[in-house]
Every structure is written in structure tokens, then in C-alpha cells.
């Protein structure tokens, strides 16, 4: 207060305007509030570049969709006493349900494992369950300044089998491989939506008849773990 009075007196003697505001000491400029800067939620970035893929990321999820089996896919237990060895085609569309887990050591690629079931029936009638266990290598557009909407491609292999009563098609299992492409949409730190479209390739019914192609369309929800508090690269 004493300092303020001295400043006011000096201002009056010099003929300068004087006010309470002018007489008050100048406050130090406020330091930036670091707590207001985005870290975990990254809200300082546009969403489209907020949740790009990162190194050492883990992804696990569930998927659902449809399998469109070939009319000549070789999944049956042969009986040489029956016409066509007991072969029966499956319904043209089967639900496709499964689980997956993957590890991405690089933002560009990773490895995944999947297991799934496809409840269906063999024509004309008879319930059967197709199943699969497989692994994949996934390559994706993982640039540091890339998008939260991330295209990818996959290639892999494993087993495709069927379980049913002997009167339907019996039990069988064959090697299978798949090729596919899709897109991931990362909503936030922990969740993503994923779409896969694949060609599932396995044996074709008939001696030396080659391979069958079976289409899969899968939509899944994914949990993502292992993100850094701040990603590397430009903001």
C-alpha cells in the first residue's frame, strides 16, 4: 500500500494520469496451465489424425459376418458306398462368428490369430457347423501423420473344418488360406471398428479339381492396448 501511495504522488507531481489500476503493481504474466494441455485424450489434434496405429500395439476383439461357401467346397466325410461319395453342398449363406487377437510390433504390420464358427446346414436338410482356426500377417498404412481411418491387407492360413452327424456330411478338416483387405476406424484410445472382406481358399470337391473360393465379409469391434500417452511424430 505504501508503495502504491508513493507511485501515485510521483504521478501527480509529473502531471501523469493516475488511477487505482495504474497504481497497482503489474502482475506477473500467468504461466501456461500444463494441465490443460491434452495428453491421454489428444483433443488438441483433429480426430482424423488422433488415433493412428502405433508400434507395440495390442488389438483384441470379436467379429461377426457372413460366409458365402462355394457350391463345391470339399468338406465332407467320404463314403465310397454312396453316390458322389456322400457329398452335399452347404447353404449359400452362413453366419460367421469369432474372436481375434493380434500384436503389432510396428505401426506398419502385425500378426493375428483367429478362431470362428459358422453354423449352417447341408442341403437338402441337415445341421452342420463349420469352424476355422487360423493366423494372419497384417500390413497397414501406419504413417505417423496417417489417419485414424486405416486401410490394411492380410494374408494367412490355417484350418477349415466341419462337424455334423454322419447322416449329414460327417466330420472333416482341410488346410485353408485367405487373402483379404479392409479398414480400421479408431474411435478413441481403446476402441475401433473393423471391416474385413476375404477370399477363403481351400480344397474343391472332386479328384484333382483344384481349389474352391469362399467369400467372407466380417465386421468387428476391437479393443486397443499399448498406446503411448503421446504419439511420436508431428502433431
C-alpha positions as protocol buffer text, in pm:
chain_id: "A"
residue {
  index: 1
  type: UNK
  ca { x: 0 y: 0 z: 0 }
}
residue {
  index: 2
  type: UNK
  ca { x: 284 y: 239 z: 89 }
}
residue {
  index: 3
  type: UNK
  ca { x: 448 y: 172 z: -248 }
}
residue {
  index: 4
  type: UNK
  ca { x: 120 y: 246 z: -427 }
}
residue {
  index: 5
  type: UNK
  ca { x: 85 y: 581 z: -247 }
}
residue {
  index: 6
  type: UNK
  ca { x: 441 y: 678 z: -343 }
}
residue {
  index: 7
  type: UNK
  ca { x: 371 y: 594 z: -708 }
}
residue {
  index: 8
  type: UNK
  ca { x: 51 y: 800 z: -701 }
}
residue {
  index: 9
  type: UNK
  ca { x: 231 y: 1101 z: -552 }
}
residue {
  index: 10
  type: UNK
  ca { x: 502 y: 1083 z: -818 }
}
residue {
  index: 11
  type: UNK
  ca { x: 237 y: 1066 z: -1091 }
}
residue {
  index: 12
  type: UNK
  ca { x: 61 y: 1376 z: -954 }
}
residue {
  index: 13
  type: UNK
  ca { x: 388 y: 1575 z: -941 }
}
residue {
  index: 14
  type: UNK
  ca { x: 471 y: 1476 z: -1300 }
}
residue {
  index: 15
  type: UNK
  ca { x: 122 y: 1554 z: -1425 }
}
residue {
  index: 16
  type: UNK
  ca { x: 56 y: 1194 z: -1530 }
}
residue {
  index: 17
  type: UNK
  ca { x: -291 y: 1035 z: -1516 }
}
residue {
  index: 18
  type: UNK
  ca { x: -338 y: 838 z: -1203 }
}
residue {
  index: 19
  type: UNK
  ca { x: -585 y: 561 z: -1129 }
}
residue {
  index: 20
  type: UNK
  ca { x: -613 y: 277 z: -890 }
}
residue {
  index: 21
  type: UNK
  ca { x: -540 y: 39 z: -1173 }
}
residue {
  index: 22
  type: UNK
  ca { x: -225 y: 229 z: -1273 }
}
residue {
  index: 23
  type: UNK
  ca { x: -111 y: 245 z: -914 }
}
residue {
  index: 24
  type: UNK
  ca { x: -139 y: -127 z: -860 }
}
residue {
  index: 25
  type: UNK
  ca { x: 176 y: -332 z: -916 }
}
residue {
  index: 26
  type: UNK
  ca { x: 186 y: -509 z: -1253 }
}
residue {
  index: 27
  type: UNK
  ca { x: 111 y: -875 z: -1205 }
}
residue {
  index: 28
  type: UNK
  ca { x: 345 y: -1132 z: -1349 }
}
residue {
  index: 29
  type: UNK
  ca { x: 223 y: -1291 z: -1674 }
}
residue {
  index: 30
  type: UNK
  ca { x: 44 y: -1614 z: -1596 }
}
residue {
  index: 31
  type: UNK
  ca { x: 236 y: -1925 z: -1687 }
}
residue {
  index: 32
  type: UNK
  ca { x: 60 y: -2167 z: -1924 }
}
residue {
  index: 33
  type: UNK
  ca { x: -150 y: -2424 z: -1746 }
}
residue {
  index: 34
  type: UNK
  ca { x: 17 y: -2751 z: -1841 }
}
residue {
  index: 35
  type: UNK
  ca { x: -274 y: -2946 z: -1700 }
}
residue {
  index: 36
  type: UNK
  ca { x: -496 y: -2801 z: -1975 }
}
residue {
  index: 37
  type: UNK
  ca { x: -275 y: -2944 z: -2249 }
}
residue {
  index: 38
  type: UNK
  ca { x: -413 y: -3266 z: -2396 }
}
residue {
  index: 39
  type: UNK
  ca { x: -220 y: -3584 z: -2322 }
}
residue {
  index: 40
  type: UNK
  ca { x: -419 y: -3902 z: -2297 }
}
residue {
  index: 41
  type: UNK
  ca { x: -724 y: -3787 z: -2493 }
}
residue {
  index: 42
  type: UNK
  ca { x: -526 y: -3593 z: -2759 }
}
residue {
  index: 43
  type: UNK
  ca { x: -808 y: -3343 z: -2807 }
}
residue {
  index: 44
  type: UNK
  ca { x: -556 y: -3089 z: -2936 }
}
residue {
  index: 45
  type: UNK
  ca { x: -548 y: -3290 z: -3262 }
}
residue {
  index: 46
  type: UNK
  ca { x: -817 y: -3331 z: -3528 }
}
residue {
  index: 47
  type: UNK
  ca { x: -988 y: -3668 z: -3478 }
}
residue {
  index: 48
  type: UNK
  ca { x: -886 y: -3791 z: -3822 }
}
residue {
  index: 49
  type: UNK
  ca { x: -516 y: -3796 z: -3717 }
}
residue {
  index: 50
  type: UNK
  ca { x: -566 y: -3853 z: -3344 }
}
residue {
  index: 51
  type: UNK
  ca { x: -552 y: -4234 z: -3321 }
}
residue {
  index: 52
  type: UNK
  ca { x: -316 y: -4355 z: -3592 }
}
residue {
  index: 53
  type: UNK
  ca { x: -155 y: -4702 z: -3547 }
}
residue {
  index: 54
  type: UNK
  ca { x: 148 y: -4717 z: -3315 }
}
residue {
  index: 55
  type: UNK
  ca { x: 433 y: -4957 z: -3253 }
}
residue {
  index: 56
  type: UNK
  ca { x: 389 y: -5230 z: -2988 }
}
residue {
  index: 57
  type: UNK
  ca { x: 12 y: -5206 z: -3006 }
}
residue {
  index: 58
  type: UNK
  ca { x: -210 y: -5496 z: -2899 }
}
residue {
  index: 59
  type: UNK
  ca { x: -554 y: -5549 z: -3051 }
}
residue {
  index: 60
  type: UNK
  ca { x: -820 y: -5799 z: -2943 }
}
residue {
  index: 61
  type: UNK
  ca { x: -1180 y: -5825 z: -3046 }
}
residue {
  index: 62
  type: UNK
  ca { x: -1489 y: -6005 z: -3163 }
}
residue {
  index: 63
  type: UNK
  ca { x: -1631 y: -6025 z: -3513 }
}
residue {
  index: 64
  type: UNK
  ca { x: -1949 y: -6126 z: -3690 }
}
residue {
  index: 65
  type: UNK
  ca { x: -2046 y: -6151 z: -4052 }
}
residue {
  index: 66
  type: UNK
  ca { x: -2128 y: -6396 z: -4326 }
}
residue {
  index: 67
  type: UNK
  ca { x: -1955 y: -6679 z: -4509 }
}
residue {
  index: 68
  type: UNK
  ca { x: -2058 y: -6748 z: -4869 }
}
residue {
  index: 69
  type: UNK
  ca { x: -1933 y: -7104 z: -4923 }
}
residue {
  index: 70
  type: UNK
  ca { x: -1857 y: -7238 z: -5266 }
}
residue {
  index: 71
  type: UNK
  ca { x: -2107 y: -7491 z: -5402 }
}
residue {
  index: 72
  type: UNK
  ca { x: -1816 y: -7732 z: -5444 }
}
residue {
  index: 73
  type: UNK
  ca { x: -1617 y: -7680 z: -5124 }
}
residue {
  index: 74
  type: UNK
  ca { x: -1465 y: -8013 z: -5016 }
}
residue {
  index: 75
  type: UNK
  ca { x: -1585 y: -8051 z: -4658 }
}
residue {
  index: 76
  type: UNK
  ca { x: -1742 y: -8392 z: -4601 }
}
residue {
  index: 77
  type: UNK
  ca { x: -1653 y: -8739 z: -4479 }
}
residue {
  index: 78
  type: UNK
  ca { x: -1632 y: -8953 z: -4790 }
}
residue {
  index: 79
  type: UNK
  ca { x: -1836 y: -9274 z: -4810 }
}
residue {
  index: 80
  type: UNK
  ca { x: -1750 y: -9469 z: -5126 }
}
residue {
  index: 81
  type: UNK
  ca { x: -2075 y: -9664 z: -5096 }
}
residue {
  index: 82
  type: UNK
  ca { x: -2282 y: -9350 z: -5164 }
}
residue {
  index: 83
  type: UNK
  ca { x: -2344 y: -9153 z: -5479 }
}
residue {
  index: 84
  type: UNK
  ca { x: -2086 y: -8877 z: -5519 }
}
residue {
  index: 85
  type: UNK
  ca { x: -1922 y: -9029 z: -5207 }
}
residue {
  index: 86
  type: UNK
  ca { x: -2190 y: -8865 z: -4991 }
}
residue {
  index: 87
  type: UNK
  ca { x: -2104 y: -8508 z: -5090 }
}
residue {
  index: 88
  type: UNK
  ca { x: -2370 y: -8243 z: -5013 }
}
residue {
  index: 89
  type: UNK
  ca { x: -2338 y: -7868 z: -5068 }
}
residue {
  index: 90
  type: UNK
  ca { x: -2386 y: -7621 z: -4785 }
}
residue {
  index: 91
  type: UNK
  ca { x: -2637 y: -7336 z: -4768 }
}
residue {
  index: 92
  type: UNK
  ca { x: -2534 y: -7038 z: -4977 }
}
residue {
  index: 93
  type: UNK
  ca { x: -2503 y: -6806 z: -4673 }
}
residue {
  index: 94
  type: UNK
  ca { x: -2386 y: -6892 z: -4319 }
}
residue {
  index: 95
  type: UNK
  ca { x: -2341 y: -6664 z: -4016 }
}
residue {
  index: 96
  type: UNK
  ca { x: -1975 y: -6620 z: -3924 }
}
residue {
  index: 97
  type: UNK
  ca { x: -1876 y: -6551 z: -3560 }
}
residue {
  index: 98
  type: UNK
  ca { x: -1535 y: -6544 z: -3394 }
}
residue {
  index: 99
  type: UNK
  ca { x: -1262 y: -6396 z: -3178 }
}
residue {
  index: 100
  type: UNK
  ca { x: -926 y: -6248 z: -3275 }
}
residue {
  index: 101
  type: UNK
  ca { x: -611 y: -6118 z: -3109 }
}
residue {
  index: 102
  type: UNK
  ca { x: -307 y: -5950 z: -3261 }
}
residue {
  index: 103
  type: UNK
  ca { x: 25 y: -5786 z: -3185 }
}
residue {
  index: 104
  type: UNK
  ca { x: 171 y: -5505 z: -3396 }
}
residue {
  index: 105
  type: UNK
  ca { x: 544 y: -5457 z: -3326 }
}
residue {
  index: 106
  type: UNK
  ca { x: 546 y: -5187 z: -3593 }
}
residue {
  index: 107
  type: UNK
  ca { x: 285 y: -4933 z: -3696 }
}
residue {
  index: 108
  type: UNK
  ca { x: 314 y: -5090 z: -4042 }
}
residue {
  index: 109
  type: UNK
  ca { x: 249 y: -5459 z: -3974 }
}
residue {
  index: 110
  type: UNK
  ca { x: 147 y: -5721 z: -3717 }
}
residue {
  index: 111
  type: UNK
  ca { x: 41 y: -6081 z: -3665 }
}
residue {
  index: 112
  type: UNK
  ca { x: -301 y: -6211 z: -3563 }
}
residue {
  index: 113
  type: UNK
  ca { x: -473 y: -6532 z: -3456 }
}
residue {
  index: 114
  type: UNK
  ca { x: -844 y: -6606 z: -3505 }
}
residue {
  index: 115
  type: UNK
  ca { x: -1096 y: -6875 z: -3420 }
}
residue {
  index: 116
  type: UNK
  ca { x: -1450 y: -6886 z: -3551 }
}
residue {
  index: 117
  type: UNK
  ca { x: -1763 y: -7090 z: -3615 }
}
residue {
  index: 118
  type: UNK
  ca { x: -2018 y: -7080 z: -3900 }
}
residue {
  index: 119
  type: UNK
  ca { x: -2346 y: -7260 z: -3815 }
}
residue {
  index: 120
  type: UNK
  ca { x: -2511 y: -7382 z: -4134 }
}
residue {
  index: 121
  type: UNK
  ca { x: -2685 y: -7681 z: -4291 }
}
residue {
  index: 122
  type: UNK
  ca { x: -2608 y: -7918 z: -4575 }
}
residue {
  index: 123
  type: UNK
  ca { x: -2870 y: -7936 z: -4848 }
}
residue {
  index: 124
  type: UNK
  ca { x: -3136 y: -8053 z: -4872 }
}
residue {
  index: 125
  type: UNK
  ca { x: -3155 y: -8059 z: -4490 }
}
residue {
  index: 126
  type: UNK
  ca { x: -2920 y: -8134 z: -4205 }
}
residue {
  index: 127
  type: UNK
  ca { x: -2747 y: -7913 z: -3950 }
}
residue {
  index: 128
  type: UNK
  ca { x: -2369 y: -7871 z: -3954 }
}
residue {
  index: 129
  type: UNK
  ca { x: -2112 y: -7637 z: -3801 }
}
residue {
  index: 130
  type: UNK
  ca { x: -1816 y: -7512 z: -3998 }
}
residue {
  index: 131
  type: UNK
  ca { x: -1519 y: -7391 z: -3793 }
}
residue {
  index: 132
  type: UNK
  ca { x: -1184 y: -7225 z: -3850 }
}
residue {
  index: 133
  type: UNK
  ca { x: -855 y: -7167 z: -3667 }
}
residue {
  index: 134
  type: UNK
  ca { x: -603 y: -6950 z: -3850 }
}
residue {
  index: 135
  type: UNK
  ca { x: -324 y: -6695 z: -3835 }
}
residue {
  index: 136
  type: UNK
  ca { x: -255 y: -6386 z: -4044 }
}
residue {
  index: 137
  type: UNK
  ca { x: 9 y: -6130 z: -4126 }
}
residue {
  index: 138
  type: UNK
  ca { x: -144 y: -5782 z: -4149 }
}
residue {
  index: 139
  type: UNK
  ca { x: 8 y: -5487 z: -4334 }
}
residue {
  index: 140
  type: UNK
  ca { x: -145 y: -5144 z: -4280 }
}
residue {
  index: 141
  type: UNK
  ca { x: -94 y: -4777 z: -4365 }
}
residue {
  index: 142
  type: UNK
  ca { x: 75 y: -4675 z: -4041 }
}
residue {
  index: 143
  type: UNK
  ca { x: 239 y: -4340 z: -4118 }
}
residue {
  index: 144
  type: UNK
  ca { x: 298 y: -4117 z: -3818 }
}
residue {
  index: 145
  type: UNK
  ca { x: 87 y: -3846 z: -3977 }
}
residue {
  index: 146
  type: UNK
  ca { x: -165 y: -4104 z: -4103 }
}
residue {
  index: 147
  type: UNK
  ca { x: -535 y: -4131 z: -4038 }
}
residue {
  index: 148
  type: UNK
  ca { x: -750 y: -4275 z: -3762 }
}
residue {
  index: 149
  type: UNK
  ca { x: -920 y: -4444 z: -4060 }
}
residue {
  index: 150
  type: UNK
  ca { x: -656 y: -4705 z: -4152 }
}
residue {
  index: 151
  type: UNK
  ca { x: -672 y: -4932 z: -4460 }
}
residue {
  index: 152
  type: UNK
  ca { x: -499 y: -5271 z: -4435 }
}
residue {
  index: 153
  type: UNK
  ca { x: -442 y: -5601 z: -4614 }
}
residue {
  index: 154
  type: UNK
  ca { x: -398 y: -5952 z: -4473 }
}
residue {
  index: 155
  type: UNK
  ca { x: -275 y: -6293 z: -4579 }
}
residue {
  index: 156
  type: UNK
  ca { x: -272 y: -6611 z: -4377 }
}
residue {
  index: 157
  type: UNK
  ca { x: -359 y: -6975 z: -4339 }
}
residue {
  index: 158
  type: UNK
  ca { x: -493 y: -7239 z: -4104 }
}
residue {
  index: 159
  type: UNK
  ca { x: -768 y: -7497 z: -4089 }
}
residue {
  index: 160
  type: UNK
  ca { x: -1128 y: -7509 z: -4210 }
}
residue {
  index: 161
  type: UNK
  ca { x: -1343 y: -7793 z: -4081 }
}
residue {
  index: 162
  type: UNK
  ca { x: -1696 y: -7924 z: -4039 }
}
residue {
  index: 163
  type: UNK
  ca { x: -1871 y: -8112 z: -3762 }
}
residue {
  index: 164
  type: UNK
  ca { x: -2204 y: -8288 z: -3813 }
}
residue {
  index: 165
  type: UNK
  ca { x: -2370 y: -8626 z: -3785 }
}
residue {
  index: 166
  type: UNK
  ca { x: -2262 y: -8898 z: -4028 }
}
residue {
  index: 167
  type: UNK
  ca { x: -2602 y: -8878 z: -4196 }
}
residue {
  index: 168
  type: UNK
  ca { x: -2538 y: -8515 z: -4290 }
}
residue {
  index: 169
  type: UNK
  ca { x: -2173 y: -8482 z: -4405 }
}
residue {
  index: 170
  type: UNK
  ca { x: -1979 y: -8624 z: -4109 }
}
residue {
  index: 171
  type: UNK
  ca { x: -1659 y: -8463 z: -3983 }
}
residue {
  index: 172
  type: UNK
  ca { x: -1376 y: -8329 z: -4195 }
}
residue {
  index: 173
  type: UNK
  ca { x: -1095 y: -8073 z: -4183 }
}
residue {
  index: 174
  type: UNK
  ca { x: -878 y: -7925 z: -4458 }
}
residue {
  index: 175
  type: UNK
  ca { x: -597 y: -7675 z: -4486 }
}
residue {
  index: 176
  type: UNK
  ca { x: -708 y: -7330 z: -4597 }
}
residue {
  index: 177
  type: UNK
  ca { x: -554 y: -6992 z: -4673 }
}
residue {
  index: 178
  type: UNK
  ca { x: -706 y: -6648 z: -4705 }
}
residue {
  index: 179
  type: UNK
  ca { x: -639 y: -6316 z: -4871 }
}
residue {
  index: 180
  type: UNK
  ca { x: -820 y: -6002 z: -4767 }
}
residue {
  index: 181
  type: UNK
  ca { x: -840 y: -5627 z: -4730 }
}
residue {
  index: 182
  type: UNK
  ca { x: -1029 y: -5393 z: -4505 }
}
residue {
  index: 183
  type: UNK
  ca { x: -1030 y: -5080 z: -4293 }
}
residue {
  index: 184
  type: UNK
  ca { x: -999 y: -4997 z: -3923 }
}
residue {
  index: 185
  type: UNK
  ca { x: -1168 y: -4692 z: -3771 }
}
residue {
  index: 186
  type: UNK
  ca { x: -1013 y: -4598 z: -3435 }
}
residue {
  index: 187
  type: UNK
  ca { x: -1276 y: -4412 z: -3231 }
}
residue {
  index: 188
  type: UNK
  ca { x: -1060 y: -4339 z: -2924 }
}
residue {
  index: 189
  type: UNK
  ca { x: -766 y: -4479 z: -2725 }
}
residue {
  index: 190
  type: UNK
  ca { x: -935 y: -4812 z: -2656 }
}
residue {
  index: 191
  type: UNK
  ca { x: -1193 y: -4893 z: -2926 }
}
residue {
  index: 192
  type: UNK
  ca { x: -1206 y: -4941 z: -3301 }
}
residue {
  index: 193
  type: UNK
  ca { x: -1443 y: -5069 z: -3567 }
}
residue {
  index: 194
  type: UNK
  ca { x: -1303 y: -5307 z: -3829 }
}
residue {
  index: 195
  type: UNK
  ca { x: -1429 y: -5433 z: -4165 }
}
residue {
  index: 196
  type: UNK
  ca { x: -1272 y: -5733 z: -4345 }
}
residue {
  index: 197
  type: UNK
  ca { x: -1351 y: -5872 z: -4692 }
}
residue {
  index: 198
  type: UNK
  ca { x: -1171 y: -6200 z: -4767 }
}
residue {
  index: 199
  type: UNK
  ca { x: -1131 y: -6484 z: -5011 }
}
residue {
  index: 200
  type: UNK
  ca { x: -1108 y: -6809 z: -4813 }
}
residue {
  index: 201
  type: UNK
  ca { x: -931 y: -7066 z: -5034 }
}
residue {
  index: 202
  type: UNK
  ca { x: -949 y: -7440 z: -4968 }
}
residue {
  index: 203
  type: UNK
  ca { x: -990 y: -7775 z: -5145 }
}
residue {
  index: 204
  type: UNK
  ca { x: -1256 y: -7825 z: -5412 }
}
residue {
  index: 205
  type: UNK
  ca { x: -1474 y: -8136 z: -5417 }
}
residue {
  index: 206
  type: UNK
  ca { x: -1372 y: -8384 z: -5682 }
}
residue {
  index: 207
  type: UNK
  ca { x: -1048 y: -8556 z: -5774 }
}
residue {
  index: 208
  type: UNK
  ca { x: -786 y: -8307 z: -5895 }
}
residue {
  index: 209
  type: UNK
  ca { x: -1048 y: -8037 z: -5938 }
}
residue {
  index: 210
  type: UNK
  ca { x: -833 y: -7762 z: -5790 }
}
residue {
  index: 211
  type: UNK
  ca { x: -935 y: -7508 z: -5527 }
}
residue {
  index: 212
  type: UNK
  ca { x: -1260 y: -7353 z: -5409 }
}
residue {
  index: 213
  type: UNK
  ca { x: -1307 y: -6984 z: -5327 }
}
residue {
  index: 214
  type: UNK
  ca { x: -1534 y: -6887 z: -5038 }
}
residue {
  index: 215
  type: UNK
  ca { x: -1615 y: -6524 z: -4963 }
}
residue {
  index: 216
  type: UNK
  ca { x: -1615 y: -6382 z: -4610 }
}
residue {
  index: 217
  type: UNK
  ca { x: -1745 y: -6040 z: -4501 }
}
residue {
  index: 218
  type: UNK
  ca { x: -1668 y: -5961 z: -4136 }
}
residue {
  index: 219
  type: UNK
  ca { x: -1747 y: -5662 z: -3914 }
}
residue {
  index: 220
  type: UNK
  ca { x: -1583 y: -5646 z: -3571 }
}
residue {
  index: 221
  type: UNK
  ca { x: -1521 y: -5440 z: -3259 }
}
residue {
  index: 222
  type: UNK
  ca { x: -1166 y: -5414 z: -3132 }
}
residue {
  index: 223
  type: UNK
  ca { x: -1003 y: -5317 z: -2804 }
}
residue {
  index: 224
  type: UNK
  ca { x: -662 y: -5149 z: -2849 }
}
residue {
  index: 225
  type: UNK
  ca { x: -391 y: -5151 z: -2582 }
}
residue {
  index: 226
  type: UNK
  ca { x: -33 y: -5027 z: -2559 }
}
residue {
  index: 227
  type: UNK
  ca { x: -68 y: -4676 z: -2695 }
}
residue {
  index: 228
  type: UNK
  ca { x: 181 y: -4414 z: -2578 }
}
residue {
  index: 229
  type: UNK
  ca { x: 50 y: -4112 z: -2383 }
}
residue {
  index: 230
  type: UNK
  ca { x: 165 y: -3902 z: -2677 }
}
residue {
  index: 231
  type: UNK
  ca { x: 245 y: -4048 z: -3020 }
}
residue {
  index: 232
  type: UNK
  ca { x: 575 y: -3981 z: -3190 }
}
residue {
  index: 233
  type: UNK
  ca { x: 586 y: -3757 z: -3491 }
}
residue {
  index: 234
  type: UNK
  ca { x: 426 y: -3425 z: -3587 }
}
residue {
  index: 235
  type: UNK
  ca { x: 106 y: -3303 z: -3426 }
}
